[in-house]
Structures are given as C-alpha cells and as structure tokens.
C-alpha cells in the first residue's frame, strides 16, 4: 500500500520544486523565448516566418505534443523517471545548441539556422514530455491547501532571480558579437538547468495515480467522455485556445523592434529586464493577496493587459515605448502561467491529472498554429493586420472565462 502524502513529505516536495524553479529561473534569463531566442533567430538570418516557426515550436506547438505523450505516461502510476528523462533531453539539446553556435561562421548561417530549429525542437519536446509528469506529480505531492501558495511563491522567487540574472544576461549579450554572445548565453542556461534538475531527483512521489489508456483512440474517447461529464474542461480548453496566444506574441514584437527601431543585442537585454520586472510585480501581488484573489479575476485582468499591448503598438506605431510594452508583457506572462496551471489542478483530480495535462495540450491547437499564420500575415499584409487578428481571437477568451466557474 502506498504511503499517504504527509505534511512532512509535502514540505520536502515543496522545497524540491522551489529548488528546481529557482535555478530554472537562472537558466530562463539566458534562454528567454520572448526576447533572446527570437533575437538569436533574427541575427542568424531569420525572417518573420522563421520567428513564427520558432514561436510554434517553443510555445503552442510544444504544448500540443503533450497529447501524444499523455496516453503512455497516464498508464504509469509513478512518473518521476519520465520527468527526469524529459529534463535531461532539454539539457543535452542546450549543450548541443551552445556548441553549434561556437563553431558557427557567416558562410554557414543558412544551413545552421535549420540546425538551430532542430535543437530547439528537441528542447521543446523534452519539455512537453516532462510537463505531463510535472503536472501529475506536483498535484499529488503538495497538499491542496498549499498549492496556490506554492505557485505564487514559485513565481515570486523565480521572478526575483530572473531580474537579478537578467542584468547578467544583458552583459553576456553585449560582451561579444553574434554568435559567440548567444553561445555563451545558451551554455550558461544549460548549466543552470542541470543544477535545477537536482530538485527533481529529491522529490518523493508517494501517491500512485494512473488512468489506463490502451491507445490513442482510447485517449480521444476518454477526452470525449471527460468533456461530456466535466463541463469545466471544455471551457478550459476554449480559454487555452484563445488566451493561450499570449505566450507566442512577444517574439513578434522583437521582430517589430528590430525592423522599426534597429534593436541591438544590448537592447534585447533591456527588454528582457522590463519583462521580468512586470513578472515580479504580479508575483509579489499574488503572493501577498493569494487568499483574496480568485483565478477568474486573474483571467479577466490578464485579458485586459494582453489587449493593452497591441492597442498600444497600433496607437503609437514606431514610437511605442517598448520598455512599457515588455513590462506589460511580463505581467501577462506571469498571470497566464499562474492561473492556467492553477485552474488545471482545480478541474482535475489525482487519478486523471496526467491525462488532463494531455487534454491541455489538445487545447493548444490555435496557439500552435497562430505563430505560423502570424508570420505569414506579417510578410503578406504587415504588422497592423497581424495585431488586429490577434485582438479578435484574444477578445473571444472572455466568453470562456465567464463560463469557467472557478471556486478558488
């Protein structure tokens, strides 16, 4: 008989997950998918379509692949080894990418660009594979009354580390020319992620949880049944499919800044700092008010801030203060991360949490496709059309938020 989750074990796991989150934050400053990675792609000769491909791979696309892994992992009562396997894939992909950039020269940029996509694809798939196990383990390894405190604590601690290490990342980016500056950033990120993985080794997984899935067809049938019996799941998928666009939006603003303002590597580091400041503001607010703030209010607030960004760019044009835009972008990113994970835990249970993580991947169809469509829209019709389409889709998330009845 499996041990029950005790307060002592929950505390140990709480600390282990925070260890991982802390060093992951250090790595993220050097691997930021909204600033550093798209800037690297553009420096390597990438266009709007390449930025769209990158955003698809690292945002909605990586989440969508969870639907492929969920049926297999859901069958396993203990999932720690799958969590470790996924993060190790990410570590080795970063090492390969960092070494690739060190040996890059200008004559190879065309072919190297696609090798960069190969490594970030491995990185993204490893993350999707690990995230299913992460969602399952964290849901059953930390006591329910400590979850919101964990998410807010995690966001606060990681944001403080992010803002401290962002100045270091800016110094690394401005210290050398491309590609050496980005290779150094990637390798530092790889080291940070390696140290972060030690937190997962320390987790004690006490509660077995599995939902037998025999095949992909069985997975689809299970999802249909859950959609029929759990109305919240349908509204949650609608919310992820619409508001989920926010996680792939900022990379296009890096492209906008480079085309309209000649954004430099040092400027990229500055925007990263402002993005992280926005994240810190949200994290501190939710940390101190976690018992008074409900997820539904967070979702509405996030829609407002997410719409503020494109309206600001449309109104000010090339004169838009990008520091303000990325400050708001950090607020949006933090609000979405905290609320989406919290709502997923609320609508699922211990027995079906891994499979629900796969369902969440299915909810990322539009976020996976939109960056590709966005790249095409920008190339064909310009940024203004892209912003208008984004505004229309994001506004539709208000309906799903209204119907998603979150108690906490």
C-alpha positions, 0 to 999 in steps of 0.5 A, a space after each residue: 500500500 502506498 504511503 499517504 502524502 504527509 505534511 512532512 513529505 509535502 514540505 520536502 516536495 515543496 522545497 524540491 520544486 522551489 529548488 528546481 524553479 529557482 535555478 530554472 529561473 537562472 537558466 530562463 534569463 539566458 534562454 528567454 523565448 520572448 526576447 533572446 531566442 527570437 533575437 538569436 533567430 533574427 541575427 542568424 538570418 531569420 525572417 518573420 516566418 522563421 520567428 513564427 516557426 520558432 514561436 510554434 515550436 517553443 510555445 503552442 506547438 510544444 504544448 500540443 505534443 503533450 497529447 501524444 505523450 499523455 496516453 503512455 505516461 497516464 498508464 504509469 502510476 509513478 512518473 518521476 523517471 519520465 520527468 527526469 528523462 524529459 529534463 535531461 533531453 532539454 539539457 543535452 539539446 542546450 549543450 548541443 545548441 551552445 556548441 553549434 553556435 561556437 563553431 558557427 561562421 557567416 558562410 554557414 548561417 543558412 544551413 545552421 539556422 535549420 540546425 538551430 530549429 532542430 535543437 530547439 525542437 528537441 528542447 521543446 519536446 523534452 519539455 512537453 514530455 516532462 510537463 505531463 509528469 510535472 503536472 501529475 506529480 506536483 498535484 499529488 505531492 503538495 497538499 491542496 491547501 498549499 498549492 496556490 501558495 506554492 505557485 505564487 511563491 514559485 513565481 515570486 522567487 523565480 521572478 526575483 532571480 530572473 531580474 537579478 540574472 537578467 542584468 547578467 544576461 544583458 552583459 553576456 549579450 553585449 560582451 561579444 558579437 553574434 554568435 559567440 554572445 548567444 553561445 555563451 548565453 545558451 551554455 550558461 542556461 544549460 548549466 543552470 538547468 542541470 543544477 535545477 534538475 537536482 530538485 527533481 531527483 529529491 522529490 518523493 512521489 508517494 501517491 500512485 495515480 494512473 488512468 489506463 489508456 490502451 491507445 490513442 483512440 482510447 485517449 480521444 474517447 476518454 477526452 470525449 467522455 471527460 468533456 461530456 461529464 466535466 463541463 469545466 474542461 471544455 471551457 478550459 480548453 476554449 480559454 487555452 485556445 484563445 488566451 493561450 496566444 499570449 505566450 507566442 506574441 512577444 517574439 513578434 514584437 522583437 521582430 517589430 523592434 528590430 525592423 522599426 527601431 534597429 534593436 541591438 543585442 544590448 537592447 534585447 537585454 533591456 527588454 528582457 529586464 522590463 519583462 521580468 520586472 512586470 513578472 515580479 510585480 504580479 508575483 509579489 501581488 499574488 503572493 501577498 493577496 493569494 487568499 483574496 484573489 480568485 483565478 477568474 479575476 486573474 483571467 479577466 485582468 490578464 485579458 485586459 493587459 494582453 489587449 493593452 499591448 497591441 492597442 498600444 503598438 497600433 496607437 503609437 506605431 514606431 514610437 511605442 515605448 517598448 520598455 512599457 510594452 515588455 513590462 506589460 508583457 511580463 505581467 501577462 506572462 506571469 498571470 497566464 502561467 499562474 492561473 492556467 496551471 492553477 485552474 488545471 489542478 482545480 478541474 482535475 483530480 489525482 487519478 486523471 491529472 496526467 491525462 488532463 495535462 494531455 487534454 491541455 495540450 489538445 487545447 493548444 491547437 490555435 496557439 500552435 498554429 497562430 505563430 505560423 499564420 502570424 508570420 505569414 500575415 506579417 510578410 503578406 499584409 504587415 504588422 497592423 493586420 497581424 495585431 488586429 487578428 490577434 485582438 479578435 481571437 484574444 477578445 473571444 477568451 472572455 466568453 470562456 472565462 465567464 463560463 469557467 466557474 472557478 471556486 478558488 
